[in-house]
Amino acid sequence: MTDQGRGPGGRAALLQRAVDHFAEHGIGDTSLRALAESIGTSHRMLLYHFGSREGLLAAVVEHVEVAARANLAEQRADAEPAGDPVARTVREYAQAVVAPRTGSRGVAST
């Protein structure tokens, strides 16, 4: 694996290229072989890094979710009045109460 997954053929680079491809073309019933050809790799590299098509799709969804959550958090921080101690205290309290029950994703565990 190149540069611990961050090089041109590494996991992170392949994942980003897959995300970009799916954003432009949709997921549909795209095979690993077709995707690999489109993003300039082999289907064996996709299997090596993600295990299966389902594993790749799960990684794509997780990647997009993490990026969306970070974007929302940034927007919320920008919209919050600077130095509002009440808002900050309420937010920190809510995070402390909710996080142990839901895990770090903010979604209730089952």
Beta strands, then each sheet from edge to edge (+ up, - down):
end
